[in-house]
Amino acid sequence: MRIITQMRIKQAIEEYPQWRFGLQLWLEIFKQKDVNFESYQQIKQIWEQASGWNVDRIPAKKVTDIAFNGDFDIHKNKCRIITRIQAATNKIFIREVYSHAKYDKWCKTKVKP
C-alpha cells in the first residue's frame, strides 16, 4: 500500500510524543507493500486486528472537503488520522492528524449532518 503525505504522521509524533507508538504502528501496518485491500471492511479489519482500535468511515458525500472518508482511531480515540482511501489504486492520502478535540471541530465544519 502506498501512503501519501507520511510527513504529517512524523510531524504529529514530534508535536505529540505520547502518540508515537500508535502512529508508528499505523505506518508499519499500512506501509507494507503486501497490504492490499478491496473494501473499507478489509482496512477496518487489518487495523482492528493490529491495534485493537477502530476505523470510522464518513460517506464522501457528507464531507465538504476533498472527499476524505476514513478516520483511524489512535490511542483509543485520543488521536485521529483523517484519510482519503483509494482502493482502486491502493493508496491512502493523509489529510491531517488531529487530537480528538480538533477532530470534533473539523467534523463540525467539514461534515454535513
GIBELNOR-V776926 format. One record per pair of residues at least 4 apart in sequence whose C-alpha atoms are under 7 Angstrom apart, sorted by the first residue. I is the first residue (numbers start at 1). J is the second residue. D is the distance in Angstrom with one decimal. If there is no record, write none. Layout:
<<I/J/D> <I/J/D>>
This chain:
<<1/30/6.1> <1/31/5.7> <1/32/6.1> <1/33/5.1> <1/34/6.9> <1/35/5.6> <1/36/6.0> <1/90/5.4> <1/91/5.8> <2/31/6.3> <2/90/6.5> <2/91/4.8> <2/92/6.4> <3/31/6.5> <3/91/5.9> <3/92/5.0> <3/93/6.0> <4/92/6.1> <4/93/4.7> <4/94/6.2> <5/93/6.5> <5/94/5.7> <6/10/6.7> <7/11/6.1> <8/12/6.2> <8/96/6.5> <8/97/6.7> <9/13/6.3> <9/23/6.6> <9/97/6.7> <10/14/6.4> <11/15/6.3> <12/16/5.7> <12/97/6.4> <13/17/5.0> <13/19/6.3> <13/20/5.2> <19/23/6.1> <19/75/6.8> <20/24/5.9> <21/25/6.0> <22/26/6.2> <22/74/5.5> <22/75/6.0> <23/27/6.3> <23/74/6.9> <24/28/6.1> <25/29/6.1> <26/30/6.2> <27/31/5.6> <28/32/6.7> <30/35/6.5> <36/90/6.4> <37/42/5.9> <37/43/6.5> <37/87/6.2> <37/90/6.9> <38/42/6.9> <38/87/5.7> <39/43/6.9> <39/87/6.7> <40/44/6.3> <41/45/6.1> <42/46/6.1> <43/47/6.3> <44/48/6.0> <44/54/7.0> <44/55/5.5> <45/49/6.0> <46/50/6.2> <47/51/5.9> <47/53/7.0> <48/52/4.6> <48/53/5.2> <48/54/5.8> <53/73/5.8> <53/74/6.7> <53/76/6.0> <54/72/6.3> <54/73/5.4> <55/71/5.8> <55/72/4.5> <55/73/6.0> <56/70/5.9> <56/71/5.3> <56/72/6.4> <57/69/5.7> <57/70/4.6> <57/71/6.4> <58/62/6.9> <58/69/4.8> <58/70/6.1> <59/69/6.0> <60/67/5.0> <60/68/6.5> <60/69/5.4> <62/111/5.4> <62/112/4.9> <63/67/6.1> <63/68/6.8> <63/110/5.6> <63/111/4.5> <63/112/6.3> <64/110/5.0> <64/111/6.1> <65/110/5.9> <67/84/6.6> <68/82/6.9> <68/83/5.5> <68/84/4.3> <69/83/6.3> <69/84/5.3> <69/85/6.8> <70/82/6.0> <70/83/5.1> <70/84/6.0> <70/85/6.6> <71/80/6.1> <71/81/5.3> <71/82/4.5> <71/83/5.8> <72/80/5.4> <72/81/5.1> <72/82/6.8> <73/77/4.8> <73/79/6.1> <73/80/5.0> <73/81/6.9> <74/78/6.3> <74/79/4.9> <74/80/5.8> <75/79/6.3> <77/100/6.5> <78/99/5.9> <78/100/5.3> <79/98/5.7> <79/99/4.5> <79/100/5.5> <80/97/5.7> <80/98/5.2> <80/99/6.2> <80/100/6.4> <80/103/6.8> <81/96/6.0> <81/97/4.5> <81/98/6.4> <82/94/6.1> <82/95/5.4> <82/96/5.2> <82/97/6.2> <83/92/6.4> <83/93/5.4> <83/94/4.6> <83/95/5.4> <84/92/5.8> <84/93/5.0> <84/94/6.6> <85/91/6.2> <85/92/4.7> <85/93/6.5> <86/90/5.8> <86/91/5.2> <86/92/6.2> <87/91/6.6> <98/102/5.5> <98/103/5.5> <99/103/6.1> <100/104/6.2> <101/105/6.5> <102/106/6.2> <103/107/6.1> <104/108/6.3> <105/109/6.5> <106/110/5.7> <107/111/5.0>>
